């Protein structure tokens, strides 16, 4: 699965870093360790970024949802 984050242009560089790591499933503590800041700083940056209104879009291949069309069946339609 891939994620697309829309509205990143509204965020500061550090907010972007936090958002990408948080939306990838990392905890505040994990993000803090990667960015060499405190978990409280991560929480503040994440809250500020959320208030600026970015959107996360999941991009899923059709086959992960059982929706892929079999090429052999395509000719039958």
N, C-alpha and C positions, 0 to 999 in steps of 0.2 A: 504494500500500500504506500502511496505517496501522499503527502499533504501539500497543499498550496495555501499560502497565507496572503490574503489580500489586504491592502491598506498599510503595508509596511512603510510606505513613504511618509506616513504621518508620525512614525516612531523614531526616537533617537537611536543611534547605533547600539548603545548598551541595552535599550529596551528591545531592539530586534534580537539581540543575542539571547536575552532571557526568554522571549516569546518562543523562539525556535526550539530552545532546549526544553522549556516547559511543555510545549505542545507535542514534543517528541516523547513525553511521558516521564521526564526527570522530576525528581522532588526538588524543593527549595534547597535542601542541603547538598544534593548532587550538583545543581546548577551553581551554587555558591562555591563549591570546591573547584569546578571547572574554570569559573571566572575570577577566582581569588577575591571574593567579597563575602560578606556575611549573609546568612539566610534572611535576615531582616531586610537587607538591601535588595535581595532578589524579590521578596514579597512586595516591597515598595515599587520597584521597577515594573513588576508584573501588573500590579494594581493600576499604575499610571498608564501602562500600555493598553490595558483593557478599557480604561475610560476614554481612550482615543479612538476606539471602535475599529479594530481589525477583525477580519473574518478568517476562519480556518475552513478549508474545503478539502474533503478526503477524495482522492482520485483512486478509484478501484477498477481493476480490470473486470470486464463483464463475467469472466469465468469464475471469479471468486464469489459471485452472487448467483451462480448457476444459470446465467443468462447468455452464455456464449452460444453462437449458432454454429452447428456442425456444417462444414462446407458441403457435405453430401446431402444434407437436408435442404440446403439453400436452393438447389435445383428443383426440388419437389414443390416449391411454393409458387 
